[in-house]
Amino acid sequence: MKESATNNQSLVTYTEQPVSAPEAEAKDLTINFYVVGGIINIVMILSYFIWAVGAWKKVDRRKNADSDSASDT
């Protein structure tokens, strides 16, 4: 709090300080951020492997179909 005196009048000014989150709350927010990021990464990697296995099986089926039709002729 600052006090200034001019011409026998008293002027009191107060500047409100910004309030930051308590340390425990900030730590919880940081942990939540990394947990959510980890879950997103796991889901993305898992979906990639599911897609890759499906594409691999599709190529194998196509190769087997081509080799079967080539041996028939």
C-alpha positions as CSV (number, residue, x, y, z in Angstrom):
1,M,0.0,0.0,0.0
2,K,1.4,3.4,-0.9
3,E,0.5,6.7,0.8
4,S,1.1,10.1,-0.8
5,A,0.4,13.4,0.9
6,T,-0.3,16.6,-1.1
7,N,-1.7,19.9,0.2
8,N,-2.8,18.5,3.5
9,Q,-4.8,15.8,1.8
10,S,-4.1,12.1,2.0
11,L,-4.3,9.9,-1.0
12,V,-4.2,6.2,-0.5
13,T,-3.6,4.0,-3.5
14,Y,-3.6,0.2,-3.5
15,T,-2.4,-2.0,-6.3
16,E,-3.8,-5.5,-6.2
17,Q,-1.2,-8.1,-6.7
18,P,-1.9,-11.0,-9.2
19,V,-2.8,-14.2,-7.5
20,S,-1.0,-17.3,-8.7
21,A,-2.2,-20.8,-8.3
22,P,-0.8,-22.6,-5.2
23,E,2.1,-24.9,-5.7
24,A,0.1,-28.0,-5.1
25,E,-2.5,-27.0,-7.7
26,A,0.1,-26.1,-10.2
27,K,1.8,-29.4,-9.7
28,D,-1.6,-31.2,-10.2
29,L,-2.2,-29.3,-13.4
30,T,1.2,-30.2,-14.7
31,I,0.7,-33.9,-13.9
32,N,-2.7,-33.8,-15.6
33,F,-1.2,-32.2,-18.7
34,Y,1.4,-35.1,-19.0
35,V,-1.2,-37.8,-18.3
36,V,-3.5,-36.5,-21.0
37,G,-0.6,-36.2,-23.4
38,G,0.5,-39.7,-22.7
39,I,-3.0,-41.1,-23.2
40,I,-3.2,-39.3,-26.6
41,N,0.2,-40.7,-27.6
42,I,-0.8,-44.2,-26.6
43,V,-4.1,-44.0,-28.6
44,M,-2.3,-42.6,-31.7
45,I,0.4,-45.3,-31.6
46,L,-2.1,-48.1,-31.0
47,S,-4.3,-46.9,-33.9
48,Y,-1.2,-46.8,-36.2
49,F,-0.3,-50.4,-35.4
50,I,-3.9,-51.5,-35.9
51,W,-3.9,-49.8,-39.3
52,A,-0.5,-51.2,-40.2
53,V,-1.5,-54.8,-39.4
54,G,-4.7,-54.4,-41.4
55,A,-2.7,-53.0,-44.4
56,W,-0.2,-55.9,-44.1
57,K,-3.0,-58.5,-44.1
58,K,-4.6,-56.8,-47.1
59,V,-1.3,-56.9,-49.0
60,D,-0.8,-60.6,-48.1
61,R,-4.3,-61.5,-49.3
62,R,-3.6,-59.6,-52.6
63,K,-0.3,-61.5,-53.0
64,N,-1.9,-64.8,-52.3
65,A,-4.7,-64.1,-54.8
66,D,-2.2,-63.1,-57.5
67,S,-0.1,-66.2,-57.0
68,D,-3.2,-68.5,-57.0
69,S,-4.4,-66.9,-60.3
70,A,-1.0,-67.2,-61.9
71,S,-0.7,-70.9,-61.0
72,D,-4.2,-71.5,-62.4
73,T,-3.2,-70.3,-65.9
